[in-house]
Amino acid sequence: MYDVDTKYVNDVWLDAHKSAFMRILFDHYPLYRDAGNGHILTNVPKVVTRAKSTYITESSELTNWFFSEYEICNDEKACIGMKTIYSLFKDSDMYQNMSKKDKRTFNRGILEKQIKKHPSLRGFYRDRIKIDGKTHRSILLKMQVKACDVDDLTEEERQMAAYH
């Protein structure tokens, strides 16, 4: 038997050598994978999938903005066009706080791509669909603008809402 060398479990030592360990893993993983050892996780537990989805949703500034403005509904015919979403997005604090460079590059197409690939939103996106005989393009199905509580509005916002 060998005595335990406590320096290897010391947080300072581990922190100093973590890059070296990652380099070793990166170098050797392709060899391990290609050897066909069968230790690749194919059936990911549902708990892990849900946790990943929650993390992605909560860590995305775009998703946080989206779900602060829109909500999922049960109406099969409810839909919101990407043009409408982008228009509201341009009025948001998130967009207003972007640099000029980011504003130029974050156009409607980029927003649409991000929504198409986002795990929480991609299931609602349709490039083209007919609803009641009318063809819609680039929309999110079963989504609606969140109803706002009149009590939460400022006096100025109430007056603006009364005119519209």
N, C-alpha and C positions, 0 to 999 in steps of 0.2 A: 504494500500500500504506500501511496504517496501522500504527503501532507499538502493541504490546499495552500496555494500561493495567493494570498489575499489581494495582491496588486492587480490581478486580472479581473476582479469583481469591483474594483474601486471605480467610481463614476468619473473621476478625473482621467484615469488611464483609458477607460472605455471611450470617453469623449475625444481624447487625443488620437485614438486609433480607428475611429469609426469610418473615416474616409478610406483607409487601407482595407478594412473589411468589405466595404461596398465595392471597391475595385476588384477584389478577389471574387465576390459574387457575380459581378458583371462579366468578368473574364470566363468564369467556369459554368455559368448557367447555360449558355448555348450548347456546351458539351453534354451537360446533364440532360437537357431537353431532347437533343438529337439522339441520345443513347436509347431513348424509348423506355425509360424506367417506369413509366405509368404513374408518376406521382404528381401529375398536373391535375389540379382541382377542376373537375368538370361539372360537378353538381354543387353549385354554390348554395349554401343554406339560405332560406328565405329571410332570416333575420339579418344576414350580412347584406343581401340585396336591398332590403328596406332601409337599413342604416346608410348604405351608400347613396341611395336615392334621396334620402332626407338630407344628408350632408351636402350633396350637389345642389339640391334645391335651396337650402338655407345659405349656402356660401356664394351663390350667384346673385350679384347686385341686380342684374337684369330680371331674374326670376322674382326677386323680392319686389321690385317695382311692378312687374306684370301682375302678380297676385294682390298687390295693393290697389290696383285699378280694375281688375277683372276677376270674375269668379266662374267656376264650373256650374252649369245648370243642367237640369234633366230634359229640357226642351230639345228634341232632336233637330228642330229647324233653326234654333238659335245659332247665329254665326257672327263673327267679327272679321272684317277684311283687314289684310295687312296694311293697306293704305290708312285705314282708320287708326290702327294700333300705332303706326309710325307717326301719324299726326299728333296723337296724344303723347307719345314718347318724346317728341320734340319740344313739347311744353313742360316736360317733367324737370325736376331739379337735377336728376341724374344727367340728363342731356345738357342742361344749362351749365353744369359744373365741369363738363368736358373741356379739354383744351381745344383750340381752333383746329389743330391738326386732327385730333380724334373726331371732332364733329364732321370734318370733311370726309374722313374714311368710314365713319359709322353711318352709312346710308341705309335706305330701306332694304336693299338686297342683303346687306350684312345682317341686319336685324332678322330678316326672314330666314337666312341660313342658320342663325343661332337658335331660332325658335324651332326650325325643322329638326335639328339634331339634339335639342335639349330633352332629356329623359322624361321630364314632367309635362312637356308640351307637345312632343312630336306625335303622340297618338291622336291629338285633336286636329293636326294640320292636314289640309287637303289642297293639292295644287288646283284641282278642278272637280266640281261636283254640281249636280243638278238638285235643286230644292224647289218643289212646287213648279216644275217646268222651267225654272230660271237657272241658267248656268252661273255659278260663282267660281271665281279663281282666287287662289292664294288666301285662304280663309282658315280660321280656327273654328271648329264645330263645337257645339254645346258650351259656348262661352258667352257671357254677358258682362256688361259694365256693372260694377258693384253699385248697388243703390246706396246713396249716402244718407246719413241721418241729418235731418234739417237742424237738429239741436247742435250738431257739431260745426255748423257753418258760422262764419263771421257775419256781421251785419252787411258788409260790402258784398260778400258772396251770396247772401240771401237776395239782395237787390238785383244782382246780376242774373240769378236764377229766375227771378220774377219776370225779367224782360225777355227771357228765352222761352 
